[in-house]
Amino acid sequence: MEERCKFWLPKKSRFCANAPLKNSSFCGNHTTRSDGQWIPCPIDSSHSVLEENLEGHLKRCPLLKQAQSLSNQPFYQKGINAGKELEEEALNPSGFQDNVTSEMKRNAVHGLSVPEFFELIRKIESVHVLICKDIRDSFKVPEACSRWINREVDRKLPFQEKHVKQQASILGNLEDFKVLKSCDDGEQCQCVEPEDDSNDNSNSVSAVVEFGAGRGYLTQMLADCYGIRRVFLVERKSYKLKADRSLRQKESLILERLRIDIEDLNLKAVESLHHLPYLAIGKHLCGPATDLSLRCCLATSNNAEQYSSNLCLRGLAIATCCHHLCQWKHYINKIYFTSLGISREEFHAITWFTSWAVDANHSSDLSDVTDDRLHLEPVEKEESSANADASGVEGTVRNMKAIERARLGFMCKEIIDMGRLMWVKEHGLETKLVKYVPSSISPENHLLIGRHNSHNHF
């Protein structure tokens, strides 16, 4: 019988099927190794290397050529969109950690006393009542997207109804917000070229930049249904089954795929985008990717020249996602949060609570999940007893009803997104935050849309 790795896999109730290394009972994946000998690869931290082999590895790392090619691109600027700490934090950088893991967030919450935990919840409730107003349901399926809804598209493109509904509603909300224009004659919409000064429709867009584009199917629908002629897909990973093949078949469309992390993208250095009125979009931009994208599109300086360059951005639509991954360093509106009395530590607790929103059962639309108030008084009284104090916050959380946990999670998601909305508004855009699909389609259903209010409506 062929010898196998001796590592036991409890979920599969069997040993690992891989062959063991020479002079070892385990395969390469399960061989015990000292943490002190292995360090993350400086080129790509997703894999590690023996410290003694680092010098040789750096010369032959598979991602070396890709990293060198990227650094030579004119639009590559390391960390340009990463965000800066507040002045008082910058004065004491050793006291703050850049990346706070979910485990660290959970441990910090569980380390609170029960009264501190309920005080934090009361603060979240009061902030939510103060700033999270007029977040309305806005599920839109525009007539322009009927080709996709009726599956009258390239049959080689994967079709998943829930994703098509989300994509259609994102575009429908842009149309409803007067950023996109549909055609009345049933023909494919055509947007005005920016050089065409004879047409006074200054809201027209001829280009789209999709952040976190993945396979690019949101842009595919936009190009099919609204006639966008210039496409920029920003994505750091490589994907199969991309929409690129279908997009490149359009004779009137020019496609550029920018394989780069949003954190390092200087959009103003993309020469082919210069002076083009463009639309910025993103579907399910996980955690800090939303903040990186907003910072990438909008100059953070009050400099008049930089502000005027933002006018090429005619509108944006960002579907936020995975708020539990958000980091204080990257968050776009730290100043506003501190003005509300929310500290860095409380922000990370709020991000951890957001995971509870997607833990709920969303087989049906939970319309009562987003009530403005939690109903924890009986739990709070119970926890005030000496016996309950022994279990601490961890026991309190365990005793909370699932619906209350979900409600708190949604509150926290909306607080984070409203801070982003206010930042975008401060940078010259008219903005709106909506729930663009029912939670039964996706609990990640917040859409931040904006347009330059200096332009006339259609």
N, C-alpha and C positions, 0 to 999 in steps of 0.2 A: 504493500500500500504506500502511495506517495506521501512523504512526510509533509506535515502542514504546520503552520504557525500555532503556537500553544496559547495564543491570546484568546480568552473566552469572550464571546459576544453575547451578553445577557438578553438583548432584545431579539436576537435570532436563535437563541438557545443552542449555539454551536460554537466550535472554534473557528478562528479566522481561516479562510481557504487559501491564503497566500503561502508561498514556499518560504521557509525560514532562511535567514542569512547564514553564511558559512560560519561555523563555530558558535551558533546562536540557536536558541529555541524559538525565536520570534522573527517575523518579517521586518522589513525596513520601517514600516509604519508603526510597529508596536514595540520595537526595541527600546528599552529604557535608556534614556540619555540625560546627561547632566545639564540642567538649565544654564549653568555657568559657561558651558562649552559652546552653546548654540546662541547665535545672535541673528536678528532680522537682517535680511539682505538690504543694503543701503539703496539699491536700485529699485527693488520691489519687495516691500515688507510682507507680502503675502506668503513668502517662503523664508526659511532660515538656513543658516549655513554654519558649519563648525568654524569657530574663531580662527583656528590655526590654518584653515583652508580659504579664508576670506580673500586674501590677495589674489590667489589663482582664480577663485570664483568670479571676482569682479571683471576679469578679462574675458570670461566665456558665458556669463549670465545670459540666458536666452532673451531677456528683455533689454539687453544693453543697447543693441542697435536701435530699437524702438525709442528708448529714452534719449539717445543721442539725436535721432531724427527729430523728436519732439522739441528738444531744447534749441534746435536750430530754426524752428518756425518763428516768424516775426510776431505772431500773436501769443507766443508762450511767455508768460511772466510769472515765475514761481510765487504762489501765495497771494496774488494780487487781489483776489476776492475773499480771502480767508477771514477778514475782519480784524479789528483791533480792540484791545481791551480798553476799558475806561481809564482815564488818566490816573486815578488813584491805584488801579490795578497795575498799570504799567510801571508805576514807581516801586512796586513790590512784586515783581514777576515770580519770585521764588515761592510766594504764598499761594499761587494758583496753578492748577493743573489743566493743561490744554484739553485733554480728552477724558471725560468721566464716563465710565462704563455703566451699563444697566445694573450690574451687581453693586457697584459703588453707590449708585443712586438709591437702590433698595436698602442697602445697609444704613445709609444716612437717614432714611425715613424711619426704619425700624429702630434706630438709635434715639429717636425723639421720645420724650415722655408722652403719656396719653393726653394730658392737657395741652402740650405743645402741638400734638397732632391735630386735635380738634380746633385749636386756634388757627393753624394753617388752613384747615378746611373752611373756617369762617372767613378768612381773608380771601380765599379763592372765590367763595360765593359772592362776597361784596364787590370784588373786582369784576366778576362776570356780569353782575347786575349793572355795574357802572359803564362798562365799555362794550359789552356784547349785545348790542341792540340791532334790530332790523336784519338779522341773519335769516333770510327767508328761503323756503323751498323754491327752486327754479329749475325744474326738469324740462328742458326744451329739446324738441326734435324738429329741426327746421326742414322745410320743404326741399331746400337745396341738397340735403343729405339723403334724399329718397333713393338715390342710386345705390347707396350702401345699405340702407335699411331693407331694400328689396333685393339685395344681393346681385345687382346688375353691374358687377365689377369683375376684375381679373380673378378667375376661378382658382388661380394658383396662390392667391393670397389667403392666409388663414382667416377664417370667419368665426368669431366668438361673439354671440349676441350681447353679452353683458359689457364687453369692451366696446363694441360698436355703439351701444346706447350711451356709454360714457363719453366717447369721442364726439358723437353727434350733439350731445348736450353742451359740451364745452364750446363747440362752434356755434350752436344755437344761442348760447348766452352772449357770445361775442357779437352775433348779429343783432340780438335784442338790445345790446348796449351800444349799438351803432358803430362798432369797430369793423365789422365785415358787412358787405352789402350783397344781398341776394338778387337774382335776376327775375324779372316778372314774366319773361317770355318762355321760360322753361329751358332755355339754352344754358350751356355752361357759362358761369359768370367769368368776366374778364376784368381784372384790376388794371387801373391806369398806370402806364409806365411813368416813373418819376420825372423823366425828361420832358414829358408832355405838358408844357406850361399852358397850353390853350385850354386845358380842362381845369376848371376851378374846384374840382372835387379833391380838396386837400387831405381828406381822410383816407383816400385809397392807399392800399399797401400792395407792393409787388413782391415782397420778400418775407420769408418766415424763418425765424431761428427757433428750433426746437431743442430745449435743454433736456438732458437725460433722455435722449431720443429713443434709445433701445433699437428696436427694429424699424421705427419710423412710421408706424401705421396711423398715428394721429395726423402727421403731416401728409401722409398719403390721402386721407379723407379730405383734408383741407385743399390739397392740390386738385383732387378729382372734382370737388364740389364748388370751389370758389375761384379757381383759375389762378392760383399763386404761381408766379413764373420763376422765382429764385428761392432755392431751398438750402438751408444750412442746418445740418444735423450734428449736434454736439453730444458726443458719447465717448466715455473713456474705455469701454469694453468692446470686444469684438462679438458680433452675433451672426448666427446663421438665419436663413429665412427672412432676410431683411426686405423692406419695401423698396430698396434702392433699384433693383432690376426694373420693377414696374415704373418707378419714377423716371428712370433714365430713358424709358421708351417714349416719353412725351417730348415731342420735338421742340415745343416752346418752353420747356422747363430746363433750368440749369441747377444741378445738384452738387453740393460740396459737403462732404462728411468730415468733420473736425474731430479726430480722435484725441481727446484731451480731457483732463479733469477740469470741471467748471471752475474749481478753485484757482487754476492757473491760466485761465483764458482772458486775455485782453481783447475784448470784442472790438474796440476802436482800432486795433491793429490789423483787423481782417480787411485787407484792401478792397476785395470784391464786394464788401458790404457798405463801403463809404458812400454817403449821400443817398442811400436807398431807404425809403420809408419802409420799416419792417415791423412785423408782429412777433412778439416773444411768447412762446407757448411751452408748456410742460405738463405731462400727465403723470401724476403720482411721483413727484420729486421727493425722494425720501429724506426726511429729517433736515439736516443743514443744507442739502442741495437746493432747497427753495431759497434760503438766505443767500447762498452763493450766487444763484441765478439773478436774483433781484439786484444784488450789488454789482454784478457783471453788466447789467443793462443800464443802471442808473448811476450817474456820477455822484459820489458822496461829498463832493466839494461844493461850496457855494459859489465857486468861481463862475463868472458869467459865461466864459467860453465853454467850459465843461457842461454847464446847464443847457446851453444852446445845442450842444451835440446830442443831448438826450431827445431833442425834438424829432430825430429820425425814428425814434421808438414811438409808433403810432398807438400801440396798444399791447396789452399782455393778458394772458390767461394761464394761471398756474394752479394746477390741482395738487394740493398739499397731501402729504402722506408721512406715515412713520414718525410721528412727533416724538416718540420715545427716544429717538436717536439724536434729537436736537442737542446742541452744545452751546453753552453761554458764550464761548469765544466767537462762534460764527453768527450768533443770533443778531438780526439786523437792527433791533430797536431796544438795546440794553438800557439806554438813557430813559426811555419811557417807562420801562419796567421798574427801574429804581425810583422814579418819581412816584410810582404807585406803592412804594414800600416793599417791593418784591426783591429780595436779595438773590445773589448768585446761587446760593444753596437752595433757596425756595424755588427758584426757576428749575433746577434740576429735579427737585421733587415733583414739580408740576409736570415735567416731561415724563417722569416715570409713571405718574397716574394716568397719562393718556393711553397707555397700553390696555387699561381696563375697558376702554371704549370698544375696542375690537375683540375683546374677550367674550362679549355678550352674544346671545343667539340672535342673529339678524335674518333668520328665515322669513320673518315678517317685519314690516316697517315698525320700529319701536318709536312711535310718535311722542310717547311720554318720557322718553329717556332724557330729553333735553329741557326738562323743567328747570326753572331758575333756582329752585331750592332743593336741598337734600333733606331727608327726613331721618336724621340720625339721633334725635333727642333721646329716645328710649335706650339706644346703644350707649350714648354718652353717660346716662345715669347709671347704667349697669357697670360701665367701665370705671366709674368713680369709686366703686367698692374696692376694699382692700384685696379681696381675692382676685378680682379682674386685673388689678394693677400688676400682678405677678406675670401675666402673659404679655403685658406691654402692648405696643402698637401692632406687632405681628398678630397677636390674638384679636385685637380690635378689627384689623383688616379681614381676618378670617371670618369674623362674625358678621361682617357687613353683607347685606343682601346683594346679589349680583346686579340687580337693577340700579342700586345706589352706586355701586362701583362704576357701572357703565355711565351713569349720569355724571358722576364726578369726572370721569375720563373725557367725556364730550365737552364739559365745561372748560377743562384745561386745554383741549385742542383749540377751542374757539378763542380763548384768551391769547394763546400763542399766535394764532392767525390774525387776530385783530391788531396785535402789535405790529405785525408785518404790514397790514393794510394802512395803518396810520403813517408808517415810515414811507410807503409809496406815495401817499397823499402829500406828505411834506416835500416830496421831490417832483411835484408839478402834475400829478395825474389825478383824474377823477376816478374813484375806486368804488368797488362793491365786493362784499363777501357773501356768497350764496351756497346753498346745498344743492348741487347741480344734479344729483341723482338720489333716489330714495336709498335708505340704508340697507334695504333688502337687496339692492343691486351691488352696493359697496358701502361699508361703513366709513371708508375713507372718501367722504363726499363733499369736502369743502373746496370751493373754487374761488380764487382771488382774481378778479378781472379789473382792468384799468384802461384808461385812454387819456390822451392829452386833452385837457379841457380848453386849451387854447384854440382848438379846431372846431369848426361848425359841424353840426350833425348832418347826416344825409337828408 
